[in-house]
């Protein structure tokens, strides 16, 4: 097994100024290639701390990937640390990266600065990984103990474009293990209930297959089956067997897909396959459901549009909600959600319409309708079905869960009516 460590460099990460997304991306790519990441850490822009950290992790791990600290400013000191750490006699100009830098500045119509020119200077003991998306090259150091140390830019889209080269170098030097994952996506069941329901099945798993619960308010709970060794074909067949058993235990309305899928991807897939059009009427989610849907390429072929009817007057004027319904039942009610769905369906002339109205908080609760209450309706063909649920959380979390609940209810309604 090839174990790896990821180290991010920069004060901005340690003080919470930016979120470290690089580690997640690198971990995923390494894992897919049979390299197991067993440690992640962050250090600030301090020469001694970076040097001390590199000395430690480069002894323990066969693969070390560091990101950050390679920019043109004075606080980007990683390259100097690496020059000293690797025992380089100095820096040399890498002509390939220098040409890339010149091309970038020429395209922008900006004169190249001395600071940017210096970014093409690299320690003489490194192998350069060209950065075609930016100015700071990646670097590979082959250490005396046979381990590999990679230094990549901290800018995510630059780093991501260089990972293919990183993986190729690792495979050339090591024989990664057969790591295999299979992920089952579930929604609409609490983690404790899910654990109880599949306890007997989980206990029957072979010791070489590990099960992980991955809860997320937007995607539900994903169950990941993993194997880190053994014959790959045997592992795949074994996990296939246990996935089949799992699907016999959990019904279709709980398991909604596999792998990197999401509720919106499943909804989009159904609508596209059936050539159905969709419109959305949102109140408490403020357009988030529409935003989630349009994040998927190609949705314009079926998603005709939506209304964000946050006020009662907008519900009346744009969706045709009866003022008496609002007066007698309130905006957060089954009756209002039904009229929102049917009104939206009629306005856009779609096959299906989804509506949602609720109380995200922290204010707005009324007697019998606490914060977290939401009503969802789906108008599909000539039918309308509704669903209510209460969540517990702050405003941001409630909006996420409202949106996911609505997409899941829409998914279930599509499946049910298309089978009828």
C-alpha positions as CSV (number, residue, x, y, z in Angstrom):
1,X,0.0,0.0,0.0
2,X,1.3,3.5,-0.9
3,X,0.4,5.9,1.8
4,X,0.3,9.6,1.1
5,X,0.2,12.9,3.0
6,X,-1.3,16.2,1.8
7,X,0.0,19.4,3.2
8,X,-1.5,22.8,2.5
9,X,0.6,25.9,3.1
10,X,-0.7,29.4,3.8
11,X,-1.8,31.6,6.7
12,X,-5.1,32.3,4.9
13,X,-6.1,28.6,5.4
14,X,-5.2,28.6,9.1
15,X,-7.1,31.7,9.9
16,X,-10.2,30.6,8.0
17,X,-10.0,33.2,5.3
18,X,-10.3,30.6,2.6
19,X,-11.7,27.1,2.6
20,X,-9.3,24.3,1.7
21,X,-10.9,22.5,-1.3
22,X,-7.5,21.3,-2.7
23,X,-7.1,18.5,-0.1
24,X,-10.4,17.0,-1.0
25,X,-9.7,17.0,-4.7
26,X,-6.2,15.6,-4.3
27,X,-7.4,12.9,-1.9
28,X,-10.1,11.8,-4.4
29,X,-7.7,11.6,-7.3
30,X,-5.0,9.7,-5.4
31,X,-7.6,7.3,-3.9
32,X,-8.9,6.6,-7.4
33,X,-5.4,5.7,-8.4
34,X,-4.7,3.3,-5.6
35,X,-2.9,5.7,-3.3
36,X,-4.3,5.9,0.3
37,X,-4.2,9.3,1.9
38,X,-3.7,8.8,5.6
39,X,-2.9,12.3,6.8
40,X,-3.7,15.9,6.0
41,X,-2.2,18.9,7.6
42,X,-1.8,22.7,7.2
43,X,1.1,25.0,8.0
44,X,1.4,28.8,7.9
45,X,3.8,30.9,5.8
46,X,6.8,30.3,8.1
47,X,10.1,29.0,6.8
48,X,11.0,27.0,9.9
49,X,7.5,25.4,10.3
50,X,7.4,24.4,6.6
51,X,10.9,23.0,6.7
52,X,10.2,21.1,9.9
53,X,7.0,19.7,8.6
54,X,8.5,18.5,5.3
55,X,11.3,16.7,7.0
56,X,8.9,14.8,9.1
57,X,6.3,13.8,6.6
58,X,8.8,13.0,3.8
59,X,10.3,10.4,6.0
60,X,7.0,8.8,6.9
61,X,5.1,8.9,3.6
62,X,6.0,7.5,0.2
63,X,4.0,10.3,-1.4
64,X,3.8,13.9,-0.2
65,X,1.7,16.5,-2.0
66,X,1.9,20.1,-0.9
67,X,0.0,23.1,-2.3
68,X,0.4,26.8,-1.9
69,X,3.2,29.3,-1.2
70,X,4.4,29.4,-4.9
71,X,3.1,32.9,-5.8
72,X,5.1,36.0,-6.8
73,X,4.7,37.8,-3.4
74,X,7.2,37.9,-0.5
75,X,5.1,35.7,1.7
76,X,5.2,32.8,-0.8
77,X,8.3,31.1,0.5
78,X,7.7,27.4,-0.2
79,X,10.1,27.4,-3.2
80,X,12.9,28.7,-1.0
81,X,12.2,26.0,1.6
82,X,12.2,23.3,-1.1
83,X,15.5,24.6,-2.6
84,X,17.2,24.2,0.8
85,X,15.3,21.0,1.7
86,X,16.3,19.2,-1.5
87,X,20.0,20.2,-1.3
88,X,19.8,22.1,-4.5
89,X,22.8,24.3,-5.4
90,X,20.5,27.0,-6.6
91,X,17.7,27.9,-8.9
92,X,17.6,27.7,-12.7
93,X,15.2,29.1,-15.3
94,X,12.7,26.6,-16.7
95,X,12.3,27.7,-20.2
96,X,9.0,25.9,-20.8
97,X,7.3,27.6,-17.9
98,X,8.8,30.9,-18.8
99,X,7.4,30.7,-22.3
100,X,4.0,29.9,-20.8
101,X,4.2,33.0,-18.6
102,X,5.1,35.1,-21.5
103,X,2.2,33.8,-23.5
104,X,-0.2,34.4,-20.7
105,X,0.9,38.1,-20.3
106,X,0.9,38.6,-24.0
107,X,-2.7,37.3,-24.3
108,X,-3.7,39.7,-21.5
109,X,-1.9,42.6,-23.1
110,X,0.1,43.2,-19.9
111,X,3.8,43.7,-19.6
112,X,5.5,40.8,-17.7
113,X,6.8,41.8,-14.3
114,X,10.1,40.8,-12.7
115,X,8.2,39.0,-10.0
116,X,6.4,36.8,-12.5
117,X,9.5,36.1,-14.5
118,X,11.1,34.8,-11.2
119,X,8.3,32.2,-11.0
120,X,9.9,30.3,-13.8
121,X,13.0,29.9,-11.6
122,X,13.0,26.5,-9.9
123,X,15.4,24.5,-7.7
124,X,17.9,22.6,-9.8
125,X,17.1,19.3,-8.2
126,X,13.4,19.3,-9.2
127,X,11.5,17.9,-12.1
128,X,9.1,20.6,-13.4
129,X,5.4,19.9,-13.9
130,X,4.3,22.6,-16.3
131,X,1.5,24.8,-15.3
132,X,-0.5,25.7,-18.4
133,X,-3.2,27.5,-16.4
134,X,-1.0,29.9,-14.5
135,X,2.5,31.2,-13.8
136,X,3.8,29.0,-10.9
137,X,5.1,25.6,-12.1
138,X,4.6,22.4,-10.1
139,X,7.7,20.6,-8.9
140,X,8.6,17.0,-8.2
141,X,11.5,16.1,-5.9
142,X,12.7,12.5,-5.9
143,X,14.1,12.1,-2.4
144,X,17.1,9.9,-1.3
145,X,14.8,7.4,0.5
146,X,12.9,6.8,-2.7
147,X,9.9,8.9,-1.7
148,X,8.2,11.5,-3.9
149,X,7.5,15.1,-2.9
150,X,5.2,17.2,-5.1
151,X,4.8,20.9,-4.8
152,X,1.7,22.4,-6.6
153,X,0.2,25.8,-6.8
154,X,-2.6,26.7,-4.3
155,X,-5.0,28.0,-7.0
156,X,-7.5,25.2,-7.3
157,X,-8.1,25.2,-11.1
158,X,-4.3,25.3,-11.7
159,X,-3.6,22.5,-9.2
160,X,-6.4,20.3,-10.6
161,X,-5.1,20.6,-14.2
162,X,-1.7,19.2,-13.0
163,X,-3.0,16.1,-11.1
164,X,-2.8,13.9,-14.2
165,X,1.0,14.4,-14.3
166,X,1.3,13.8,-10.6
167,X,-0.6,10.5,-10.9
168,X,1.5,9.4,-13.8
169,X,4.8,10.1,-11.9
170,X,3.5,8.1,-8.9
171,X,2.4,5.1,-11.0
172,X,5.8,5.2,-12.7
173,X,7.6,4.9,-9.4
174,X,5.3,2.7,-7.3
175,X,2.7,-0.1,-7.8
176,X,-0.5,1.3,-6.2
177,X,-2.9,-1.1,-4.5
178,X,-6.2,-2.1,-5.9
179,X,-8.4,0.4,-4.0
180,X,-12.1,0.0,-4.9
181,X,-15.1,1.9,-3.6
182,X,-18.8,1.5,-4.3
183,X,-21.2,4.2,-3.0
184,X,-24.9,3.8,-2.5
185,X,-26.9,7.0,-2.1
186,X,-29.9,7.1,0.3
187,X,-32.3,9.9,1.3
188,X,-35.2,10.3,3.7
189,X,-34.0,8.0,6.5
190,X,-32.2,9.1,9.7
191,X,-28.7,7.7,10.2
192,X,-29.6,5.9,13.4
193,X,-32.7,4.3,11.7
194,X,-30.6,3.3,8.7
195,X,-28.0,1.7,10.9
196,X,-30.6,-0.3,12.7
197,X,-32.3,-1.5,9.5
198,X,-29.0,-2.7,7.9
199,X,-27.3,-3.9,11.1
200,X,-27.5,-7.6,10.3
201,X,-26.3,-7.0,6.7
202,X,-23.5,-4.8,7.9
203,X,-22.3,-7.4,10.4
204,X,-22.2,-10.0,7.6
205,X,-19.7,-8.0,5.6
206,X,-16.2,-9.6,5.2
207,X,-13.5,-8.0,7.3
208,X,-11.7,-6.8,4.2
209,X,-14.7,-4.7,3.2
210,X,-15.2,-1.5,5.2
211,X,-18.5,0.4,5.4
212,X,-18.7,4.1,6.0
213,X,-21.7,6.3,6.6
214,X,-21.4,9.7,4.8
215,X,-24.3,12.0,5.9
216,X,-24.9,15.3,4.1
217,X,-28.0,17.5,4.4
218,X,-28.0,18.1,0.6
219,X,-27.5,14.5,-0.6
220,X,-28.7,12.4,2.3
221,X,-26.6,9.5,3.6
222,X,-24.2,7.8,1.3
223,X,-23.0,4.3,2.2
224,X,-19.5,3.6,0.9
225,X,-18.2,0.1,0.7
226,X,-14.4,0.0,0.4
227,X,-11.6,-2.5,-0.2
228,X,-8.0,-1.6,-0.1
229,X,-6.3,-4.8,-1.2
230,X,-6.9,-8.1,-2.9
231,X,-7.8,-9.2,-6.5
232,X,-9.8,-6.4,-8.0
233,X,-12.2,-8.7,-9.9
234,X,-12.9,-10.7,-6.8
235,X,-13.5,-7.6,-4.7
236,X,-15.9,-6.1,-7.4
237,X,-17.9,-9.3,-7.5
238,X,-18.0,-9.6,-3.7
239,X,-19.2,-6.0,-3.3
240,X,-21.7,-6.5,-6.1
241,X,-23.2,-9.3,-4.1
242,X,-23.6,-7.2,-0.9
243,X,-25.0,-4.2,-2.8
244,X,-27.7,-6.5,-4.3
245,X,-28.5,-7.6,-0.8
246,X,-28.7,-4.0,0.5
247,X,-31.1,-3.1,-2.3
248,X,-33.4,-5.9,-1.2
249,X,-33.4,-4.5,2.4
250,X,-33.9,-0.8,1.5
251,X,-36.8,0.2,-0.8
252,X,-36.4,2.2,-4.0
253,X,-37.7,5.4,-2.4
254,X,-34.8,5.4,0.0
255,X,-32.0,4.3,-2.4
256,X,-31.9,6.9,-5.2
257,X,-28.6,6.1,-6.9
258,X,-25.0,5.2,-6.8
259,X,-21.6,6.9,-6.9
260,X,-21.3,10.7,-7.4
261,X,-25.0,11.1,-8.1
262,X,-27.3,13.6,-6.4
263,X,-31.0,14.1,-6.1
264,X,-31.0,16.8,-8.8
265,X,-29.1,14.6,-11.2
266,X,-31.6,11.8,-10.7
267,X,-34.6,14.2,-11.2
268,X,-32.9,15.5,-14.4
269,X,-32.3,12.0,-15.7
270,X,-35.9,11.0,-15.2
271,X,-37.3,14.2,-16.8
272,X,-35.0,13.9,-19.8
273,X,-35.7,10.2,-20.4
274,X,-39.4,10.8,-20.3
275,X,-39.3,14.1,-22.2
276,X,-41.2,15.9,-19.5
277,X,-41.1,19.6,-18.8
278,X,-40.8,21.2,-15.4
279,X,-41.4,24.5,-13.7
280,X,-40.8,25.5,-10.0
281,X,-42.6,27.8,-7.6
282,X,-40.5,28.7,-4.5
283,X,-41.2,30.7,-1.4
284,X,-39.0,29.7,1.6
285,X,-36.1,28.5,-0.6
286,X,-35.8,31.8,-2.5
287,X,-34.8,30.3,-5.8
288,X,-32.3,27.7,-4.5
289,X,-34.1,24.8,-6.1
290,X,-34.0,26.5,-9.5
291,X,-30.3,27.3,-8.9
292,X,-29.5,23.7,-8.1
293,X,-31.3,22.5,-11.2
294,X,-29.6,24.9,-13.6
295,X,-26.2,23.9,-12.3
296,X,-26.6,20.8,-14.4
297,X,-25.8,21.3,-18.1
298,X,-28.6,20.7,-20.6
299,X,-31.5,21.5,-18.3
300,X,-32.9,24.1,-20.6
301,X,-34.4,21.3,-22.7
302,X,-37.0,20.6,-20.0
303,X,-36.8,23.3,-17.3
304,X,-39.0,26.1,-18.4
305,X,-38.6,28.5,-15.5
306,X,-39.8,29.3,-12.0
307,X,-41.3,31.9,-9.7
308,X,-39.8,33.1,-6.4
309,X,-43.1,34.2,-4.7
310,X,-41.8,35.2,-1.3
311,X,-44.7,37.5,-0.3
312,X,-48.4,36.7,-0.2
313,X,-49.1,39.3,-2.9
314,X,-46.6,37.7,-5.3
315,X,-48.3,34.3,-4.7
316,X,-51.6,35.9,-5.6
317,X,-50.5,38.0,-8.5
318,X,-48.1,35.5,-10.2
319,X,-49.5,32.1,-9.3
320,X,-53.1,32.8,-8.8
321,X,-53.3,31.7,-5.2
322,X,-56.7,32.5,-3.8
323,X,-56.5,35.3,-1.1
324,X,-59.0,33.4,0.9
325,X,-56.7,30.4,1.1
326,X,-54.0,32.6,2.5
327,X,-56.4,34.1,5.0
328,X,-57.9,30.8,6.1
329,X,-54.9,28.5,6.0
330,X,-51.8,30.7,5.8
331,X,-49.0,30.7,3.3
332,X,-47.4,27.7,4.9
333,X,-50.1,25.2,4.3
334,X,-51.1,22.3,2.1
335,X,-53.8,24.4,0.4
336,X,-51.3,27.2,-0.5
337,X,-48.7,24.8,-1.8
338,X,-51.2,23.0,-4.0
339,X,-52.4,26.3,-5.5
340,X,-48.7,27.4,-6.0
341,X,-48.0,24.1,-7.9
342,X,-51.1,24.2,-10.1
343,X,-50.7,27.9,-10.8
344,X,-47.0,27.5,-11.8
345,X,-47.9,24.5,-14.0
346,X,-50.5,26.5,-15.8
347,X,-48.4,29.7,-16.1
348,X,-45.5,27.8,-17.8
349,X,-47.7,25.1,-19.4
350,X,-45.4,22.3,-18.2
351,X,-46.0,18.6,-17.6
352,X,-44.8,18.9,-14.0
353,X,-44.6,21.7,-11.4
354,X,-42.9,21.7,-8.0
355,X,-43.9,24.1,-5.3
356,X,-42.5,24.8,-1.8
357,X,-43.5,27.0,1.1
358,X,-42.2,27.0,4.6
359,X,-40.6,28.7,7.6
360,X,-36.8,28.7,7.4
361,X,-36.4,30.8,10.5
362,X,-35.2,32.2,12.8
363,X,-38.5,34.1,12.9
364,X,-41.9,33.5,11.3
365,X,-43.2,30.7,13.5
366,X,-46.9,30.6,14.3
367,X,-49.0,28.4,16.6
368,X,-48.8,24.9,15.2
369,X,-46.2,25.9,12.6
370,X,-42.8,26.0,14.2
371,X,-39.6,27.1,12.4
372,X,-38.6,24.3,10.1
373,X,-42.1,23.5,8.9
374,X,-42.3,23.1,5.1
375,X,-45.1,22.1,2.6
376,X,-44.2,20.7,-0.8
377,X,-46.6,19.9,-3.7
378,X,-46.0,18.3,-7.1
379,X,-48.5,18.9,-9.8
380,X,-48.0,16.1,-12.3
381,X,-50.2,15.5,-15.3
382,X,-53.7,15.9,-13.9
383,X,-52.8,15.1,-10.3
384,X,-51.4,17.0,-7.3
385,X,-49.7,15.4,-4.3
386,X,-48.4,17.1,-1.2
387,X,-46.0,16.4,1.6
388,X,-45.1,18.1,4.8
389,X,-42.1,17.7,7.2
390,X,-40.4,19.5,10.0
391,X,-36.7,20.1,10.3
392,X,-34.6,21.4,13.1
393,X,-31.7,23.7,12.3
394,X,-30.7,27.2,11.5
395,X,-31.9,29.2,8.5
396,X,-29.1,28.2,6.2
397,X,-29.4,24.5,7.0
398,X,-33.2,24.5,6.8
399,X,-33.1,26.0,3.3
400,X,-30.6,23.3,2.2
401,X,-32.8,20.6,3.6
402,X,-36.0,22.1,2.3
403,X,-34.5,22.1,-1.2
404,X,-33.3,18.5,-1.0
405,X,-36.6,17.3,0.5
406,X,-38.5,18.9,-2.4
407,X,-36.2,17.4,-5.0
408,X,-36.6,14.0,-3.4
409,X,-40.3,14.3,-3.2
410,X,-40.4,15.3,-6.9
411,X,-38.2,12.2,-7.7
412,X,-40.6,9.9,-5.9
413,X,-43.6,11.4,-7.5
414,X,-42.1,11.0,-10.9
415,X,-41.3,7.4,-10.3
416,X,-44.7,6.6,-8.9
417,X,-46.7,8.3,-11.6
418,X,-44.6,7.0,-14.5
419,X,-45.1,3.4,-13.2
420,X,-48.9,3.9,-13.0
